[in-house]
């Protein structure tokens, strides 16, 4: 059976104890941002996508971790200002270079 998704977005919802040196995506508002992305995608009428929370994606210290499949593009999100770029990726597959996760920083 085909799941019917053209693109699948995972947004980290990991929660570490308060004061963790790496921080966590949940304390940075990942669940609220995930909900906002879902609403925006629905409002735009983008079919065949799935936006959902994930367990730890292991890059919480960089910001809210997000990965979009099938491209396997990793993003670091900071808030609602990033939604238009993510929606464009979901609609057209266009990668948002300014949101790409940069692990060397």
C-alpha positions in Angstrom: 0.0 0.0 0.0 1.3 3.5 -0.9 1.2 6.0 1.9 0.4 8.7 -0.5 2.8 11.4 0.7 4.9 13.3 -1.8 6.8 14.9 1.1 7.2 14.1 4.7 8.4 16.6 7.3 9.7 15.6 10.7 10.1 18.3 13.4 12.0 17.4 16.5 9.9 17.4 19.7 12.6 16.2 22.0 12.6 17.4 25.6 15.7 17.4 27.8 15.9 18.3 31.4 16.0 22.1 32.2 19.5 23.5 32.0 20.8 20.9 29.6 23.9 22.1 27.8 22.5 21.1 24.4 19.0 22.5 25.0 16.1 20.9 23.3 13.8 21.6 20.4 10.6 21.5 22.5 11.7 24.4 24.7 12.4 26.4 21.6 8.7 26.0 20.5 9.0 23.1 18.1 5.5 21.8 18.7 3.9 25.2 18.2 5.9 25.7 15.0 4.9 22.2 13.8 1.2 23.1 14.3 1.7 26.4 12.5 3.4 24.7 9.5 0.5 22.2 9.4 -2.1 25.0 9.4 -0.2 26.9 6.7 0.1 23.8 4.4 -3.6 23.1 4.8 -4.5 26.8 4.1 -2.3 26.6 0.9 -4.0 23.4 -0.2 -0.8 21.4 -0.5 -1.9 17.8 -1.1 0.0 14.6 -0.3 2.2 15.8 2.5 2.6 14.9 6.1 4.0 17.1 8.9 4.6 15.5 12.2 6.7 15.6 15.3 9.7 13.2 15.7 11.8 12.0 18.5 15.2 13.5 18.9 16.9 14.3 15.6 20.2 14.9 17.6 20.9 18.5 16.6 18.9 20.4 19.3 21.8 22.8 20.1 21.5 24.3 16.6 17.8 25.3 16.9 14.6 23.5 16.0 15.6 20.5 13.9 13.6 19.7 10.8 14.1 17.2 8.0 12.1 17.0 4.8 11.8 13.7 2.8 12.2 12.3 0.2 14.9 14.9 -0.5 16.5 14.4 3.0 17.0 18.1 3.4 17.9 19.2 7.0 16.8 22.6 8.3 17.3 24.6 11.4 14.2 26.6 12.2 13.9 29.5 14.4 10.2 30.4 14.3 7.2 31.4 12.3 9.2 33.6 9.9 10.6 30.4 8.4 7.2 29.0 7.5 6.9 30.6 4.0 10.2 28.9 2.9 9.1 25.6 4.3 5.8 25.8 2.5 7.5 26.6 -0.7 9.7 23.5 -0.3 6.6 21.4 0.3 4.8 22.9 -2.7 7.7 22.8 -5.2 10.7 21.0 -3.8 12.7 24.2 -3.8 15.3 24.1 -1.0 15.6 27.1 1.3 19.3 27.7 1.5 19.1 30.2 4.3 17.5 27.5 6.6 19.8 24.7 5.8 21.3 23.1 9.0 25.0 24.2 9.3 26.7 21.8 11.6 30.2 23.4 11.2 29.1 26.6 13.1 
